[in-house]
């Protein structure tokens, strides 16, 4: 059955034209199409085509009194005292169009005809024009400028985070919001949005691995990772990587839980195995063994040389007992830990590429991770990673890692955070 509230289609209009030509009533047409009577009536009245009348011999205006006119055989004067417009009485009766009239072709009176093609073209034009322009009042623009502008310009919050936390203020779609920004109706512009960037093609490294590096990967390949996770579907998977600042300077070690998008950030002086080991010694000292084992059950990382001492990560630094498992992505396949690669984008809001990390402290990193973990995500059903992580561990464990919840309007994601 046709949708009673859907717009008329070209096929519907063709049926209307055919039925009008067959002298069907509006009621019969509405029953056939499954539409309301008034819908069909308004469609015909608003989209019928008007034809101006032609003259009768020398009479250029179709006057009802032309037979007894004083100006007979001469040009008729429109608006004269004897002029009466010659209307067709059939147009006074529903459906008020000339479709189906046998005299339509030779008629010299004012005519109205419904043509499906012309009606549909007219509909498409009006449909397009109705969706152009700005459907928002000056008062609404002023309120959005007052509340949203500081969140974007001063705090660098993402559009998605703002949408989640201000649903009543932004009661239109995101695409409409981006269109309004393009129209420059707000005090913020595209340049103020967190990031618009083109990604460079990665360089193709031809370096061959040593025998020692190949031996380390044995039993820890991406295929081994898939086999392990298939046997342990409920395990916690942590993706690990580093973020570089300037060449030779301090770097960031990042750890992200796939289930929650929760991320930890640690500052390292150099991109070395020893510094990575020091971070995991700190984590083992901070967390009880059972919590450490539960949180870091599986770690997936890339093939950077700083990660080529997996035993220092897998084993307890006090007893030497193996607690967790480390696996490596395939060479040149960073997409295999794509969640972390994507999450690095939020770090770049605050610390752009080629920015130096040398002046950062670990407290700065704790602050950055707290704000990023408090950013609401669509992928988490409009929750933030901090709250999602609470389904994995208790809040006291998260706080023991120096990460805290930030209220939505206080989230800052630009360089102002570390000033």
Secondary structure as UniProt FT lines:
FT   TURN            4..5
FT   HELIX           10..21
FT   TURN            22..23
FT   HELIX           26..33
FT   HELIX           37..47
FT   STRAND          49..51
FT   TURN            57..58
FT   TURN            64..65
FT   HELIX           66..68
FT   TURN            70..73
FT   TURN            78..79
FT   TURN            81..82
FT   HELIX           89..92
FT   TURN            94..95
FT   TURN            99..100
FT   TURN            102..106
FT   STRAND          111..113
FT   HELIX           116..130
FT   HELIX           138..153
FT   TURN            154..155
FT   HELIX           159..165
FT   TURN            167..169
FT   HELIX           174..182
FT   TURN            183..184
FT   HELIX           190..192
FT   HELIX           211..217
FT   TURN            218..219
FT   HELIX           222..231
FT   TURN            233..234
FT   STRAND          237..244
FT   TURN            247..248
FT   STRAND          251..257
FT   TURN            258..260
FT   STRAND          263..268
FT   HELIX           273..286
FT   HELIX           289..295
FT   STRAND          298..301
FT   HELIX           305..307
FT   HELIX           310..314
FT   TURN            317..319
FT   STRAND          325..328
FT   TURN            331..332
FT   HELIX           334..337
FT   HELIX           338..350
FT   TURN            353..354
FT   TURN            358..359
FT   HELIX           362..373
FT   STRAND          376..377
FT   HELIX           378..380
FT   TURN            381..382
FT   STRAND          383..384
FT   HELIX           385..389
FT   TURN            390..392
FT   HELIX           395..400
FT   TURN            401..402
FT   HELIX           408..410
FT   HELIX           415..418
//
